[in-house]
Amino acid sequence: MAISRMEIRKWEGVKFQNFPLKLHKRTNGSDVYIFGGREYSITGHWGGVVYSGRYRFHVPKDTNILEGVFMLSKMLEKVKVISKNGEQELEREYFTIFPCEGEPKFWAVFIGGYDKHTLSGIGASRMYEQYVEADDVEVIAETSNRCRSGRFGAWAKMLIAPHPIEVRDNES
């Protein structure tokens, strides 16, 4: 149950360059997408049970995020959670996305990467990383997950900038 909500920051005129998020559920008025968490990586590779950063994105139902310009808000909510361990209050961040009029003033993109190592550290390892070379790009959300042994994991970031963002791949 939500106790309070407040807006942390708002960007008007956001154009999404990609939106690789997983649809979590549909409600009467909105679609809810998940960014991060223990079983999700934007690169489509390994996800682990140990994670940091999990964000919800609330979008009007049946909206194509890659078409149009949007108002993006980063929100903070306090919630009361009741579990088998009792009642506790948590703070969590989430995003809302609504269509708006006008030309793009900001561009948003999701980037990610993963790594996988052999059990003994000998043999083939894989690493894939997307990166951006620009000074005025801001990270507004990030997430990572790993398996318990640390042999594989993934990370992702949501970036925003006042210009289109060029993403590069580095695979080794």
C-alpha positions in Angstrom: 0.0 0.0 0.0 1.4 3.4 -1.0 1.9 5.8 1.9 3.2 8.8 -0.2 4.5 9.7 -3.6 6.6 12.5 -4.9 8.2 13.6 -8.1 12.0 13.6 -8.1 12.6 14.9 -11.5 10.8 15.6 -14.8 11.9 15.8 -18.4 9.5 17.2 -21.0 10.1 16.4 -24.7 11.8 13.0 -24.4 12.4 10.8 -27.5 13.2 7.2 -26.8 15.9 5.7 -29.1 15.1 2.2 -27.8 12.8 0.6 -25.3 13.8 -3.0 -24.7 11.9 -3.4 -21.4 9.8 -6.4 -20.5 6.0 -6.0 -20.1 5.2 -7.0 -16.6 1.5 -6.5 -16.4 -1.5 -4.6 -17.9 -3.9 -2.7 -15.7 -7.1 -0.9 -16.7 -5.3 2.3 -17.8 -1.6 1.5 -18.2 1.1 -1.0 -19.1 3.7 -1.6 -16.5 7.3 -2.5 -17.8 10.2 -3.7 -15.6 13.8 -2.5 -15.9 16.2 -4.6 -13.9 15.5 -7.3 -11.3 16.8 -10.8 -10.8 15.7 -12.5 -14.0 16.0 -9.7 -16.6 18.8 -8.3 -18.7 18.3 -5.9 -21.6 21.0 -7.8 -23.5 18.9 -11.0 -23.4 21.6 -13.0 -21.7 22.2 -14.2 -18.2 20.3 -12.9 -15.2 21.1 -13.8 -11.7 19.3 -14.0 -8.4 21.4 -11.3 -6.7 20.5 -7.9 -8.1 20.4 -4.2 -7.4 18.1 -1.7 -9.0 14.6 -2.6 -10.2 12.3 0.0 -11.7 8.8 0.0 -12.9 7.7 2.2 -15.9 4.0 3.1 -16.1 3.0 3.9 -19.6 -0.6 4.6 -21.0 -2.0 1.4 -22.4 -1.1 0.4 -25.9 1.4 3.2 -26.4 4.3 2.7 -28.8 7.2 4.3 -26.9 9.4 4.5 -30.0 6.9 6.8 -31.8 6.3 10.3 -30.5 7.6 12.6 -27.8 7.0 12.0 -24.1 7.1 13.5 -20.6 9.2 11.3 -18.4 8.9 11.6 -14.6 11.1 9.9 -12.0 9.0 9.3 -8.9 9.7 8.2 -5.3 7.1 6.4 -3.3 7.0 5.1 0.3 5.0 1.8 0.6 3.9 -0.4 3.4 4.7 -4.0 2.8 3.3 -6.9 4.8 5.1 -10.2 4.5 5.8 -13.3 6.6 8.4 -11.2 8.5 5.9 -8.6 9.5 5.2 -5.1 8.3 7.8 -2.7 7.0 8.1 0.5 5.1 10.1 0.7 1.9 11.1 3.5 -0.5 11.3 2.8 -4.2 11.7 4.7 -7.4 9.7 4.3 -10.6 9.0 6.2 -13.8 5.9 7.5 -15.5 5.7 8.2 -19.2 3.0 10.3 -20.9 2.7 11.6 -24.4 3.3 15.3 -24.9 3.4 17.8 -27.7 6.4 19.5 -29.3 9.8 18.7 -30.5 12.3 16.4 -28.7 14.5 18.2 -26.2 16.0 15.1 -24.7 16.9 11.6 -26.0 16.8 8.5 -23.8 18.5 5.2 -24.4 19.0 1.9 -22.6 22.5 0.3 -22.7 23.7 -2.9 -21.2 26.3 -5.6 -20.9 27.1 -9.0 -19.5 30.0 -11.2 -18.6 30.5 -15.0 -18.1 33.5 -16.8 -16.8 34.3 -20.5 -16.6 34.1 -22.1 -13.1 37.8 -22.5 -12.7 38.6 -19.3 -14.5 40.4 -21.2 -17.3 39.0 -21.3 -20.8 36.6 -19.2 -22.7 35.1 -16.1 -21.0 32.6 -13.9 -22.7 32.0 -10.2 -22.2 29.8 -7.8 -24.0 29.4 -4.1 -23.2 27.6 -1.2 -24.8 29.0 2.3 -24.0 28.6 5.9 -24.9 31.4 8.5 -25.4 29.8 11.9 -24.4 30.3 14.2 -21.5 26.7 15.5 -21.2 25.0 12.1 -20.9 23.3 11.5 -17.6 22.6 8.1 -16.0 19.1 8.2 -14.5 18.7 4.6 -13.6 21.0 1.6 -13.4 20.6 -2.1 -12.5 22.8 -5.2 -12.2 22.3 -8.8 -11.5 24.7 -11.7 -10.8 24.5 -15.4 -10.1 25.4 -16.4 -6.5 28.7 -17.8 -7.6 29.7 -14.7 -9.5 30.4 -16.6 -12.7 27.9 -14.6 -14.8 25.9 -11.4 -14.6 24.5 -8.5 -16.5 24.1 -4.7 -16.0 22.1 -2.0 -17.7 21.7 1.8 -17.6 19.1 4.3 -18.7 20.8 7.4 -20.1 19.4 10.8 -21.1 21.0 13.6 -23.0 20.0 16.9 -24.8 21.0 15.3 -28.2 20.7 11.8 -29.9 23.0 9.3 -28.1 25.4 7.2 -30.1 25.8 3.7 -28.6 28.8 1.6 -29.4 29.4 -2.1 -28.8 32.5 -3.7 -27.4 32.6 -7.5 -27.5 35.5 -9.6 -26.5 
